[in-house]
Amino acid sequence: MGKYDDIIDLPHHVSKVHPQMSIWDRSAQFAPFAALTGHEEAIAETARLTNEWHEPDEDKKRELDEKMNELMMLYRKRNSKNREIRVIRALFILLA
């Protein structure tokens, strides 16, 4: 005797209270669930940014140093207290 022999020939139950679900709605239950829409794209973009890092050559570093010095001079002119600020070179690489 098989595991389901006692129920295999019973008629299919049809609810008297709830309407039958359409095939379209039933299929939607089994569609892939995307709780975090765009998450995979964000991960791929982050990976792309970290994988494509290139150390700037000496000319680019010199250009960034000049930009940093210009920004420091502008900051000092506009800041009445003439405070020193620390700037990370990587920031200028991202802004360049």
Secondary structure, 3 states (H helix, E strand, C coil): CCCCCCCCCCCCCCCCCCCCCCHHHHHHCCCCCCCCCCHHHHHHHHHHHHHCCCCCCHHHHHHHHHHHHHHHHHHHHHCCCCCCCCCCHHHHHHHC
